[in-house]
Amino acid sequence: MDYSNLDEVPALAGQNTTTEYVALHIHNLLTTACHAGALGPHARTLAGLKVLLRESPVAWAAYEAPV
């Protein structure tokens, strides 16, 4: 997604692509990968995950939730 027009990313179609929403989307992708074992066997034991996205040093958003 780096340097992409987020309105053209199929997985984000129809969404308001705020930084907060993109952090949620990435959290969901990583959670799915953890459950599937795609990030190694120890990823299945994670209790939680925080995704922090920075647009600049003073503009950022994060999403934190259980895996």
ABEGO torsion letter per residue (X at the ends): XBGBBAAABAAABGBBBBAAAAAAAAAAAAAAAAAAGAAEAAAAABABBBBBBBABAABBBBBBBBX
